[in-house]
Amino acid sequence: MRVVRAYAPASLANFAVGFDIIGAAIQGMGDEVTLEKAEDGVKITSISGDATIPMNPEKNTAGKALLEFIELNNLEYGFNMSIKKGIPLASGLGGSAASAVAATIAADRLSGLKLSKETLLRISLSGELISSGSVHTDNVAPSLYGGITVSLKDKNQNYIIQKIPSLTSLKMVMIHPHLEISTKEARDILRQDVPLNLHVQQSMNLAAFIISVYTAQIDLLKKTFDDLIIEPQRASLIPDFSQIKSVCQNSGAIGCSISGAGPTMFAVCDNAEVTQKIESSLKELKTSVKLDVWTTNIDTIGARILEVKS
Ligand code: HSE
C-alpha cells in the first residue's frame, strides 16, 4: 500500500468530574491525516483547515508522533504527511491529540506493524507533550479508543485505558467561544494543592459518574455532575462563563462545564427538547465573544482509517 488516510475525532476532556482522567470522543468534528512512505524522516507537505500549526515536524503534534513511531520501530523509511484540521486550535476540543492519533494509526497501517492500542497511545502522547507541556491522556485516549474513556496508571506508571458505557441517550451541546486558550497556560494557573474536603466531594462525584454510566442512572448523574476543583479556577478565562452555564442549567441540562482546558464549554443533556432549548436560548444571549453552538453525540468508534490506496 502507498497512501493511507486516517481520521481521529475531537474530544471533550475531564468531563467535569475527572480532571486528566475522563474523556469522551465526540461525533462530527475531527482531524484527518494523509500519509505516504518517504525515504526518511518526516515531512509535512500541507496543512489545511481552520488552524495555523507548525510545519516543522518537531513542533507539530502529528509530526512528533511520527518521529517517535519511526524511532521506536527502527523504521528504515520515513513519511510525507498532509494534515486537514477540522478542530479549531486551542479550543479545548483535543485538536493536538486528534492529529497525533490520526498520524499514528495511519503509520501503523502503512507499516503493517499492527501495534497494540497501548503502544499507539504512547506514541500519540509524545505529541501532546509539545503542545501542552505535560502528558495527559484524557484527549488522546478517547480520540483513539472512542467512547468515554477512563485513563488510569498502574503502580509502575503504565497506562491503563478503560472504555466505559457511553449512555447512548446522552447528547452534548458544545459551546465554542471564538477565542483561544493555551492548555499550558490553563494548567499553569491551577494550584497544586487541593483542600481535603474538596478532594473527598470530587472523588464522590467521580465515583457517582462511573456508577451512573454503568447503571444508566441519569438522576444520580444530575445530582452529582459538578467540578468543584478545576472549573472554579478556570471559569474566569472564559468570557460570560456564568451566564452561559446558567442558560444551560435553567434549560434543564444534566450539567455544564468546561471541555478540557477551554474555552469550549459543554452541556450534557438527555433529550433533544433540552438541547434545542439551550441552542435557542444561547442564540438570544448577548455575549462579548461570538459563540458557535451545536449539538453532538459521543463518537463510540474513535480513530479510523478512511482510505487505503495501493
Ligand atoms: N485534562 C487536560 C486539562 C485536558 O484540563 O488541562 C486538556 O485538553
Residues whose N, C-alpha, C, O or C-beta is under 5 A from the ligand:
A	BS01	HSE	A13 N14 F19 D20 H136 D138 T183 R187 G260 A261
